[in-house]
Amino acid sequence: MTNPPDEHRLLERFLWLSLATALATVTLKAAAAVITNSVGMWSDALESTVNLLAAGIALWALRVSARPADHNHDFGHGKAEYLSAAVEGTLIIVAAAAIIWSAAQRLLNPVPLESVGLGIVLATIASALNLVTGLLLIRAGKRYRSITLEADGRHLMTDVWTSVGVLAGIAVVGITHLYWLDPVIAFAVGVNIVFTGYGLVRRSVVGLLDATLPPDEVAQIQQALVPLTDDPRVHLTDLRTRESGRQRFVQATLTVPGDWTVRRSHDLADRVESEVEHVLPGTVTFVHVEPAD
């Protein structure tokens, strides 16, 4: 199993990959936009610019979230990851607004496109880079429970689908010479990515409000603790959970016979913590012991 410092370094490498990909795609798409004079291409390049900024923010958030607990952050800095995802979602929405505005202006004043073939080739290369990196980030984000990585990956995948729509539209414009289709495509792109941004912001807000662990993880905890309460005099109640970025927290009340010694009660509480650690490594567990009477 990967230890926390090694895992953190691995996640940082993924974000450096995201930064490099974003820089390359911005360059390629900007060149394609200049060559074609397409507002659809410009909207695609703008979204990739947001990707570049977002990847930088994600790297910062990941580093902050890895800091250990200190004198004024007793439970660590895990929520920094939610802040990063919220900023990414907001940036996506801002980019979408800019795209929609530009599309409206171009719709009123259509302009012929130029060198469509070369522009499509450059944008296709950029989209392929985003596709590979986005899939890697989403996979790593789910595996290591990093909303920062997953949000950045989904952002890149949004960019991929945006590019597919833009490229298809530009190809149609190049064939039919219906230049008003270019801003219509850009407008559709803008509306589509608004929903992606909203989804990221919503998920971040839920996390900042101390959401419980996913139902499947809560079920794993409950199942693991069943053998510890086979004594009818012992009860485990008030099981509560919450997540903070990649951090998990569990608390419960353990009711034991009043004549048990402190040592015996403490040993059982330790077993509760060990079982939770076994099913969900790295979880911080708090057990409150109470006498049954």
Secondary structure, DSSP 8 states (H G I E B T S, - for coil): ---HHHHHHHHHHHHHHHHHHHHHHHHHHHHHHHHHT-HHHHHHHHHHHHHHHHHHHHHHHHHHHTS--BTTBTT-STTHHHHHHHHHHHHHHHHHHHHHHHHHHHHHS------HHHHHHHHHHHHHHHHHHHHHHHHHHHHTT-HHHHHHHHHHHHHHHHHHHHHHHHHHHHHH--TTHHHHHHHHHHHHHHHHHHHHHHHHHHHHTT----HHHHHHHHHHHGGGG-STT-EEEEEEEEEETTEEEEEEEEEE-TTS-HHHHHHHHHHHHHHHHHHSTT-EEEEEEEE--
